[in-house]
Every structure is written in structure tokens, then in C-alpha cells.
């Protein structure tokens, strides 16, 4: 993203804040179980449709290696949905990082790999690749550790470098010609990566719980369309961060509407910009400030489904979007997870950490084409084109430890779990009644709960107060 694009995106976000109508009054979350859950027939995770796009050198398959399922009560998806022990789901979606750029170091974490092999079998592996070379206008560019890549600048923010391209067109240029190709919107910043020591809390979470190494952005495009897919399995045909008339909002249904209709409590907790606010006044009663999230965690009164947004705007930015300092984002993830892990709701909960899109940063796995209501044979209009992989971790007493799920997911795979748990969807596949899905996309998505098991391991076993350095001052001109 160039300087003009960056300022346009900032103005879009400020416009959202200025135009968001109706205030932020939130309904009080009622404690208790997902009592409104519908029954559905159990189905084996191995029956999931879809294939995984990997590079020719990858030997990883398309299914999760469910080694622990036999020893911890079996796969959760083999239960009727009404018997699932998951009663609280928290989804924290951060911003603009690719899998290899953020978690590629896992492929060189020998202790973690050895633990995985000892528990899950000798074929335990992760599709992670730090060392890559791309061709740019001035010749080849090899990936490098970010402090080395930006040795004379700020490796935590990327000041003095363009925000890597992640628009509809620039994403396609990266897919077709590489991450520093002409038209990519990128310089060498997009080929830098972080190591586990640079992201100390995320590193703990990834090592302790389940990493999804084929989790893709829903669209090869920017922030809001991908976040719209998380909440509604479509973007309404939007390719950009265009805002609706916020006095009305988007008209189409969201997963929040469907869950509320089923009697499930839902909340969008936010710092400065509630994404559910894009749907206008009807969802405003279900918005709550992030301070309420921490209070509700402590009291054990979380909404049964919680979507947690980071701070998106300058000064409050904790979203990991360049040019925010990633240490502010790490602190935010740490504090949000620590609150949930210390909550009475942890015992029957699941915490899903993911990212909206790849942010223009490098990744070695080709993004797949997925079923979609707006799929097209014309690439420039194809909403079935997923984006590059994003970091996704499932942390729960029911998540397998030191585990990698290789199945293909996108943001609607999270909806697919909720639809199985609550709305009568089968555990896997597009079958069943016609009314449980929002669109073709979520109806055909793989269920992200496939690697969850029945018997819990409630011991968190990570340092919830791990020290993270404070963020650096904002880049010059960023607050303008």
C-alpha cells in the first residue's frame, strides 16, 4: 500500500468511527450453556470435503492427524452437537500478517517438532518456510529476520517502508509474480519475518495448543471484506474497505443474527471500532467496550459467543497492522487470552486467534479457490479466490497440545463450527436442512472444530504474564 492508499485506509477507519450511529449500549450477557443448540448427526472429521493447496515440495496431507482423539475421548465432532462440552467461544481477529512471516519459525523449532513427533507420530510436521527468494524489479530478494531486514530502522513497525500491498489487485500480483514483483505494492519489508522470541506470547500459544497451518484469508483482498466474511460469509460484493450507510448498515444476515435468533448470547467487544457496527443499529445492542470483556471474563459472565476486536486507529492501535508496533499487539493478545484463561468460562471454552488477511507479507502456500455465491471464471471478479494463509491458533481445554491441523480452512470455518454447535448443521459437509448456512461459502467450509477432543486438559501451562517490551513511538506522520 502506498502513502496515498495508507492515508485513504486511515480516513476510512476514522469515517467509520465518526459515522457509527446509535452509541454502544450493550445487552447484559446472560451466563449459562448454549441451551438452544440444535441436534445434528455425528460425522467423522475425516469425511470433510475440500482439498489443501500446498506447494509441490510439501508432503503434508489434507486431514488433521487426530492421534490424540483416541486417547482423550475421541473427536468432538463425533458427538451430537447438543453434547458438545464447548459452551463459550471467543474469536480474536488481528490484522495483516501471513503464516510464514509470523509463524514460519515453527518449522525450525526442533524441540517443538520433536515433542510433536513423540506424541503425534513420526510424520508430525508443519507447513512453514522462512527461507524464500522472490524476484523483484532490481533482482532477487531473499527473506530475512526483520531486525536484519530493517537494520537501520524500526523492525517492530516498519517505519519508512510502505504498508505492504493487500488490495484486490496487489494480492493478485503477489499470487502471480511474487511478493516483490511489479504491481505488488511491496518493498523488502514484505519479505521480513519474525522469530518466536519476537512474538513471545504468540509463540507460547502456538507451541502449547493447536496451530492451523492451512488457514486462509477468505478473500485475496483487504481488511473489511475479510472481516465481513468472518461475520457473514460474504462481503456483499465489496472488494475494498467501503463503508455502508451506517444509519442503516448492511442488510444481509450475520452469524450474530442467526445466533441471537437461536437464543444464544453474542457480543462484539471492541477498543475503538466494532466491526459488527457495519450492520448498523440492529447490532448496536450487542456491542461492548473491551473493558467489559475483562470484567465479564472475571465474573464468568461472557457472552456465549464473543468476537473481540483490537484497537485499529492511531494511538489505540493494537491490531498488528503496519505501521503499528507488533509489541502492542502481542500485549493485547496476551491480556485478552490471559483474562479468558483465568475466567470460569475457560473450563468450557475455546479461544480462536486468527488474522483477517496476510497483509502483503510473504507466504509459500498458494491460496485456493473456494465455493462462493460470487465465484467467477473471471479472476478480477472471483470472490471464490481465497487470500494467502494467516496465523490461526485454537486454544482450549479441548484443543490438542503441541498439535498441527493441516486441513483447509478460511474464516467461515469458524462459522461452520458455530453452525454445527448451535444451528443444526451436520458436523461436516454441506448436507442437512437448507437454513443453517448463510451462504455457499460457509455451507461448504470445513469445520474448524475437527481437531477438538472430548476430554479436557484445563491446565494452561503457559506464562500468562510473559514480559513484552513496550511499543516504540509512532512513525513520523502516522498520527496525521
C-alpha positions as CSV (number, residue, x, y, z in Angstrom):
1,X,0.0,0.0,0.0
2,X,1.4,3.4,-1.0
3,X,1.3,6.5,1.1
4,X,-2.0,7.6,-0.6
5,X,-3.6,4.3,-0.1
6,X,-2.5,4.2,3.6
7,X,-4.0,7.6,4.3
8,X,-7.2,6.6,2.5
9,X,-7.5,3.5,4.7
10,X,-6.9,5.6,7.8
11,X,-9.6,8.0,6.7
12,X,-12.0,5.1,6.0
13,X,-11.5,3.9,9.6
14,X,-11.9,7.4,11.1
15,X,-15.0,7.8,9.0
16,X,-16.4,4.6,10.4
17,X,-15.8,6.0,13.9
18,X,-17.4,9.3,13.0
19,X,-20.4,7.8,11.3
20,X,-21.2,4.9,13.6
21,X,-24.7,5.7,14.8
22,X,-26.6,4.8,17.9
23,X,-23.9,4.6,20.6
24,X,-22.6,1.4,22.1
25,X,-25.2,0.3,24.6
26,X,-24.7,-3.4,25.2
27,X,-27.1,-6.0,26.4
28,X,-26.1,-7.7,29.6
29,X,-24.6,-11.2,28.8
30,X,-26.5,-14.0,30.5
31,X,-24.4,-16.8,31.9
32,X,-25.2,-20.4,31.1
33,X,-25.0,-23.0,28.5
34,X,-25.7,-22.9,24.8
35,X,-29.1,-24.3,25.7
36,X,-30.6,-23.5,22.3
37,X,-28.3,-25.8,20.4
38,X,-29.9,-28.0,17.7
39,X,-29.2,-31.7,17.4
40,X,-27.3,-33.0,14.4
41,X,-26.0,-36.4,13.4
42,X,-22.4,-37.0,14.3
43,X,-19.9,-37.2,11.5
44,X,-16.3,-38.2,11.3
45,X,-13.8,-35.3,10.7
46,X,-12.1,-37.4,8.0
47,X,-15.3,-37.0,5.9
48,X,-14.6,-33.3,5.4
49,X,-14.8,-32.1,1.8
50,X,-12.2,-30.0,0.1
51,X,-8.5,-30.2,-0.7
52,X,-5.5,-28.4,0.6
53,X,-3.4,-26.2,-1.7
54,X,0.3,-26.8,-0.9
55,X,3.4,-26.1,-2.8
56,X,4.9,-29.0,-4.8
57,X,7.5,-29.6,-2.1
58,X,5.1,-30.1,0.7
59,X,4.3,-33.7,1.9
60,X,1.5,-32.6,4.2
61,X,-1.9,-34.0,3.6
62,X,-5.4,-32.6,3.7
63,X,-6.6,-34.1,7.0
64,X,-5.8,-33.4,10.7
65,X,-3.6,-36.1,12.3
66,X,-6.1,-37.0,15.1
67,X,-3.6,-39.0,17.1
68,X,-4.9,-37.8,20.4
69,X,-8.6,-38.2,19.6
70,X,-8.5,-41.9,20.6
71,X,-6.9,-41.1,24.0
72,X,-8.8,-38.0,25.0
73,X,-12.4,-39.3,24.4
74,X,-12.3,-39.1,20.6
75,X,-13.2,-36.3,18.2
76,X,-15.7,-33.7,19.5
77,X,-17.4,-33.8,16.1
78,X,-18.3,-37.4,16.7
79,X,-20.7,-36.2,19.4
80,X,-24.2,-34.9,18.7
81,X,-23.9,-31.1,18.8
82,X,-26.1,-31.0,21.9
83,X,-23.5,-33.0,23.8
84,X,-20.5,-30.8,22.9
85,X,-18.8,-29.5,26.0
86,X,-17.9,-26.2,24.3
87,X,-20.2,-23.5,25.8
88,X,-18.2,-20.3,25.3
89,X,-16.3,-19.3,22.1
90,X,-14.0,-16.3,21.9
91,X,-12.7,-15.2,18.5
92,X,-9.9,-12.6,18.4
93,X,-9.1,-11.5,14.9
94,X,-5.9,-9.4,14.5
95,X,-4.6,-7.8,11.3
96,X,-2.3,-8.2,8.3
97,X,0.2,-11.0,8.9
98,X,0.9,-14.1,6.9
99,X,1.7,-17.5,8.3
100,X,5.3,-17.8,7.1
101,X,6.1,-14.2,8.1
102,X,4.6,-14.7,11.6
103,X,4.9,-18.4,12.4
104,X,7.4,-19.7,9.9
105,X,9.9,-20.2,12.7
106,X,7.9,-23.2,13.9
107,X,9.5,-25.2,11.0
108,X,12.9,-24.7,12.7
109,X,11.8,-25.1,16.3
110,X,13.4,-28.5,16.8
111,X,12.3,-29.0,20.4
112,X,8.7,-28.4,19.4
113,X,8.9,-30.6,16.4
114,X,10.4,-33.4,18.5
115,X,7.7,-33.2,21.1
116,X,5.1,-33.3,18.3
117,X,6.7,-36.4,16.8
118,X,6.9,-38.1,20.2
119,X,3.2,-37.5,20.9
120,X,1.6,-37.5,17.4
121,X,3.9,-39.7,15.4
122,X,7.0,-39.5,13.3
123,X,5.2,-37.7,10.4
124,X,4.4,-34.7,12.6
125,X,5.3,-31.6,10.7
126,X,4.2,-28.0,9.9
127,X,4.0,-26.3,6.5
128,X,6.3,-23.4,7.4
129,X,9.1,-21.9,5.4
130,X,11.3,-19.0,6.4
131,X,13.9,-19.0,3.7
132,X,12.5,-18.0,0.4
133,X,13.6,-15.9,-2.6
134,X,11.4,-13.6,-4.8
135,X,12.2,-11.8,-7.9
136,X,11.8,-8.0,-7.9
137,X,12.5,-5.2,-10.4
138,X,16.1,-4.9,-9.1
139,X,16.7,-8.7,-8.9
140,X,16.2,-11.4,-6.4
141,X,15.2,-10.6,-2.8
142,X,15.8,-13.3,-0.1
143,X,13.7,-13.3,3.1
144,X,15.4,-12.2,6.3
145,X,14.8,-11.8,10.0
146,X,13.0,-8.4,10.4
147,X,15.7,-6.8,12.6
148,X,18.2,-7.6,9.9
149,X,15.9,-6.6,7.1
150,X,15.4,-3.2,8.7
151,X,18.7,-2.9,10.4
152,X,18.7,0.9,10.3
153,X,15.1,1.5,11.1
154,X,12.2,0.2,13.3
155,X,11.7,-3.5,12.7
156,X,8.6,-3.5,15.1
157,X,6.6,-1.0,13.0
158,X,8.3,-0.8,9.6
159,X,8.5,3.0,9.5
160,X,10.0,4.4,6.3
161,X,8.6,1.4,4.3
162,X,5.3,1.2,2.6
163,X,2.5,-0.8,4.2
164,X,2.7,-4.0,2.1
165,X,0.1,-4.3,-0.6
166,X,-3.0,-6.2,0.3
167,X,-5.7,-4.9,-2.0
168,X,-7.7,-6.9,-4.5
169,X,-5.3,-6.1,-7.4
170,X,-2.0,-6.2,-5.4
171,X,-2.8,-9.5,-3.9
172,X,-3.3,-11.0,-7.3
173,X,0.0,-9.5,-8.5
174,X,1.7,-11.3,-5.5
175,X,0.0,-14.5,-6.2
176,X,1.0,-14.5,-9.9
177,X,4.5,-13.0,-9.8
178,X,5.8,-13.0,-6.2
179,X,5.8,-10.7,-3.2
180,X,8.2,-8.0,-4.6
181,X,7.0,-8.1,-8.2
182,X,5.9,-5.1,-10.1
183,X,2.4,-4.2,-9.0
184,X,2.7,-6.0,-5.6
185,X,2.9,-2.7,-3.7
186,X,5.8,-4.1,-1.8
187,X,9.5,-3.4,-1.0
188,X,11.8,-5.6,1.1
189,X,9.8,-5.0,4.2
190,X,7.2,-7.6,3.0
191,X,10.0,-10.2,2.9
192,X,11.0,-9.8,6.5
193,X,9.9,-12.4,9.2
194,X,9.8,-12.6,12.9
195,X,11.1,-15.4,15.2
196,X,9.5,-16.9,18.3
197,X,11.4,-14.6,20.6
198,X,10.0,-11.6,18.8
199,X,6.4,-12.7,19.4
200,X,6.8,-14.3,22.9
201,X,3.2,-14.7,23.7
202,X,2.0,-16.0,20.4
203,X,5.0,-18.4,20.4
204,X,3.8,-19.9,23.7
205,X,0.2,-20.2,22.5
206,X,1.3,-21.9,19.3
207,X,3.6,-24.4,21.0
208,X,1.1,-25.3,23.7
209,X,-2.1,-25.6,21.7
210,X,-3.3,-26.3,18.1
211,X,-1.9,-24.5,15.1
212,X,-3.9,-24.5,11.8
213,X,-1.3,-24.3,9.1
214,X,-3.7,-24.2,6.1
215,X,-6.0,-21.4,7.4
216,X,-6.5,-18.9,4.6
217,X,-8.0,-15.4,4.5
218,X,-11.4,-15.6,3.0
219,X,-10.6,-13.2,0.2
220,X,-7.5,-12.2,-1.7
221,X,-8.3,-8.6,-0.6
222,X,-8.2,-6.1,2.3
223,X,-9.4,-5.9,5.9
224,X,-13.2,-5.1,5.9
225,X,-14.2,-7.6,3.2
226,X,-12.4,-10.4,5.1
227,X,-13.9,-9.3,8.4
228,X,-17.3,-9.2,6.7
229,X,-16.7,-12.9,5.7
230,X,-15.9,-13.7,9.4
231,X,-19.3,-12.4,10.5
232,X,-21.5,-13.1,7.5
233,X,-19.7,-15.5,5.0
234,X,-19.8,-12.8,2.3
235,X,-18.7,-9.2,1.7
236,X,-21.8,-8.2,-0.3
237,X,-19.6,-7.9,-3.3
238,X,-17.3,-5.4,-1.7
239,X,-13.6,-5.6,-2.8
240,X,-12.5,-2.6,-0.8
241,X,-13.0,-1.1,2.7
242,X,-16.0,0.8,1.5
243,X,-18.5,1.7,4.3
244,X,-22.2,1.3,4.2
245,X,-24.7,4.0,5.2
246,X,-24.2,3.4,8.9
247,X,-27.6,4.7,9.8
248,X,-28.9,1.5,8.2
249,X,-25.8,-0.8,7.8
250,X,-25.5,-3.8,5.6
251,X,-28.9,-5.5,5.2
252,X,-27.8,-9.1,4.9
253,X,-27.7,-11.6,7.8
254,X,-24.7,-12.2,10.0
255,X,-23.9,-15.1,12.3
256,X,-24.8,-12.8,15.1
257,X,-28.4,-12.5,13.8
258,X,-28.7,-16.3,13.5
259,X,-27.2,-17.0,16.9
260,X,-29.4,-14.4,18.6
261,X,-32.5,-15.9,16.9
262,X,-31.5,-19.2,18.3
263,X,-31.3,-17.8,21.8
264,X,-27.5,-17.6,22.1
265,X,-25.9,-14.5,23.7
266,X,-23.4,-12.8,21.4
267,X,-21.1,-9.8,21.9
268,X,-18.7,-7.8,19.8
269,X,-16.1,-6.4,22.3
270,X,-14.0,-3.6,20.8
271,X,-11.5,-0.9,21.6
272,X,-12.4,1.8,19.1
273,X,-14.1,0.2,16.1
274,X,-16.7,-2.5,16.4
275,X,-16.8,-4.4,13.1
276,X,-20.4,-5.6,13.8
277,X,-21.3,-1.9,13.6
278,X,-21.1,-2.2,9.9
279,X,-24.5,-3.8,10.1
280,X,-25.9,-0.7,11.7
281,X,-28.3,-0.1,14.6
282,X,-29.7,-3.6,14.8
283,X,-26.5,-5.0,16.2
284,X,-25.6,-2.0,18.4
285,X,-27.2,-3.5,21.5
286,X,-24.6,-6.3,21.2
287,X,-21.5,-4.1,21.1
288,X,-19.4,-3.7,24.3
289,X,-16.2,-1.9,25.1
290,X,-13.1,-4.1,25.7
291,X,-13.2,-3.2,29.4
292,X,-16.4,-5.1,29.6
293,X,-14.7,-8.2,28.2
294,X,-12.2,-8.2,31.0
295,X,-15.0,-7.7,33.6
296,X,-17.1,-10.4,32.0
297,X,-14.2,-12.8,32.0
298,X,-13.5,-12.2,35.7
299,X,-17.2,-12.6,36.6
300,X,-17.7,-15.7,34.4
301,X,-20.5,-13.9,32.5
302,X,-19.0,-13.8,29.0
303,X,-21.4,-13.9,26.1
304,X,-21.6,-17.4,24.8
305,X,-20.1,-16.3,21.5
306,X,-17.7,-13.3,21.7
307,X,-16.0,-11.6,18.8
308,X,-13.1,-9.5,20.1
309,X,-11.6,-6.6,18.0
310,X,-8.3,-4.9,18.7
311,X,-7.6,-1.2,18.5
312,X,-7.5,-0.2,14.9
313,X,-6.7,3.5,15.0
314,X,-3.6,5.6,15.7
315,X,-2.9,6.0,19.4
316,X,-5.0,3.0,20.3
317,X,-3.6,0.6,17.7
318,X,-3.1,-2.9,19.0
319,X,-4.1,-4.8,15.8
320,X,-0.6,-5.7,14.5
321,X,-1.4,-3.8,11.2
322,X,1.7,-1.9,9.9
323,X,2.7,0.6,11.0
324,X,1.5,-0.4,14.4
325,X,4.2,-1.8,16.8
326,X,3.8,-5.6,17.0
327,X,4.7,-5.5,20.7
328,X,1.4,-3.6,21.4
329,X,-0.4,-6.3,19.5
330,X,1.4,-9.0,21.4
331,X,0.4,-7.4,24.7
332,X,-3.2,-7.2,23.6
333,X,-3.3,-10.8,22.6
334,X,-1.6,-11.8,25.9
335,X,-4.0,-9.8,28.0
336,X,-7.2,-11.0,26.2
337,X,-6.2,-14.6,26.4
338,X,-5.0,-14.3,30.0
339,X,-8.4,-12.9,31.0
340,X,-10.2,-15.8,29.3
341,X,-7.9,-18.4,30.7
342,X,-8.4,-17.1,34.2
343,X,-12.2,-17.0,33.8
344,X,-14.6,-19.6,35.0
345,X,-15.7,-19.7,31.3
346,X,-12.3,-21.2,30.3
347,X,-13.3,-24.7,31.5
348,X,-16.0,-25.0,28.8
349,X,-14.5,-22.6,26.3
350,X,-12.5,-22.2,23.1
351,X,-10.3,-19.2,22.1
352,X,-9.6,-18.8,18.4
353,X,-6.8,-16.4,17.5
354,X,-6.6,-15.5,13.8
355,X,-5.8,-12.7,11.4
356,X,-8.1,-11.0,8.8
357,X,-5.6,-11.3,5.9
358,X,-2.0,-11.7,5.0
359,X,-1.2,-8.0,4.8
360,X,1.1,-8.4,1.8
361,X,3.7,-10.4,3.7
362,X,5.3,-13.4,2.0
363,X,4.0,-17.0,2.2
364,X,4.9,-20.1,0.3
365,X,1.4,-21.8,0.0
366,X,-0.8,-20.9,-2.9
367,X,-4.2,-19.7,-1.9
368,X,-7.1,-22.0,-3.0
369,X,-10.3,-21.3,-4.9
370,X,-13.3,-21.9,-2.7
371,X,-17.1,-22.3,-3.4
372,X,-18.8,-18.9,-3.2
373,X,-22.0,-17.3,-4.3
374,X,-20.0,-14.7,-6.2
375,X,-17.5,-17.1,-7.8
376,X,-16.5,-16.2,-11.3
377,X,-14.3,-17.6,-14.1
378,X,-13.1,-14.0,-14.5
379,X,-10.3,-13.7,-11.9
380,X,-10.8,-10.0,-11.4
381,X,-14.4,-10.7,-10.2
382,X,-13.8,-14.0,-8.5
383,X,-14.9,-13.9,-4.9
384,X,-14.0,-17.6,-4.6
385,X,-10.3,-16.7,-4.6
386,X,-9.1,-17.0,-1.1
387,X,-6.2,-15.0,0.3
388,X,-2.9,-16.2,1.5
389,X,-2.5,-18.2,4.8
390,X,-3.0,-16.4,8.1
391,X,-1.8,-17.4,11.6
392,X,-4.5,-19.3,13.4
393,X,-4.3,-21.0,16.8
394,X,-7.1,-22.8,18.7
395,X,-6.5,-22.6,22.5
396,X,-8.9,-24.6,24.7
397,X,-9.1,-27.3,27.3
398,X,-10.3,-29.4,24.4
399,X,-7.6,-28.4,21.9
400,X,-4.8,-31.0,21.3
401,X,-1.4,-29.9,22.7
402,X,1.6,-29.3,20.5
403,X,-0.6,-30.1,17.5
404,X,-0.9,-29.0,13.9
405,X,-4.2,-29.3,12.0
406,X,-3.4,-29.4,8.2
407,X,-7.0,-29.2,7.0
408,X,-8.0,-26.3,4.7
409,X,-9.9,-23.5,6.5
410,X,-11.0,-20.0,5.9
411,X,-12.7,-17.5,8.2
412,X,-16.1,-19.2,7.5
413,X,-14.7,-22.4,9.0
414,X,-15.2,-20.7,12.4
415,X,-18.9,-20.0,11.5
416,X,-19.1,-23.6,10.4
417,X,-18.2,-24.8,13.9
418,X,-20.8,-22.4,15.4
419,X,-23.4,-23.6,12.9
420,X,-22.8,-27.2,13.9
421,X,-22.8,-26.4,17.6
422,X,-26.0,-24.3,17.5
423,X,-27.8,-24.1,14.2
424,X,-28.4,-27.7,13.2
425,X,-25.6,-28.1,10.6
426,X,-24.0,-31.5,10.2
427,X,-20.6,-31.9,11.7
428,X,-19.1,-31.8,8.2
429,X,-20.2,-31.4,4.7
430,X,-23.0,-29.2,3.1
431,X,-25.9,-31.5,3.8
432,X,-28.8,-31.1,6.1
433,X,-31.6,-28.5,6.2
434,X,-31.3,-25.5,3.9
435,X,-31.5,-22.9,6.6
436,X,-28.4,-23.4,8.7
437,X,-25.9,-21.6,6.5
438,X,-25.5,-18.0,5.5
439,X,-24.1,-18.5,2.0
440,X,-22.5,-21.1,-0.2
441,X,-19.1,-20.3,1.3
442,X,-19.8,-21.3,4.9
443,X,-22.0,-24.2,3.8
444,X,-19.0,-25.8,2.1
445,X,-16.4,-24.8,4.6
446,X,-14.5,-27.3,6.7
447,X,-15.4,-27.2,10.4
448,X,-12.5,-25.7,12.3
449,X,-13.5,-27.8,15.3
450,X,-12.4,-31.0,13.7
451,X,-9.2,-31.4,15.9
452,X,-11.0,-30.7,19.2
453,X,-11.4,-33.7,21.5
454,X,-13.9,-34.6,24.2
455,X,-11.8,-35.0,27.4
456,X,-10.5,-31.6,28.6
457,X,-7.0,-30.7,29.7
458,X,-7.7,-27.5,31.7
459,X,-4.1,-26.7,32.7
460,X,-3.0,-23.7,30.6
461,X,0.8,-24.4,31.1
462,X,2.0,-21.1,29.6
463,X,3.2,-17.9,31.2
464,X,0.2,-15.6,31.1
465,X,2.3,-12.6,32.3
466,X,5.2,-13.1,29.9
467,X,7.2,-9.9,29.6
468,X,6.8,-8.0,26.4
469,X,8.7,-4.8,25.7
470,X,6.6,-1.6,25.4
471,X,5.9,-0.3,21.9
472,X,8.1,2.3,20.3
473,X,6.8,5.9,19.4
474,X,4.6,6.1,16.4
475,X,6.1,6.5,13.0
476,X,6.6,10.1,12.0
477,X,3.4,11.5,10.4
478,X,1.3,8.4,11.4
479,X,-0.9,10.5,13.7
480,X,-1.8,13.0,11.0
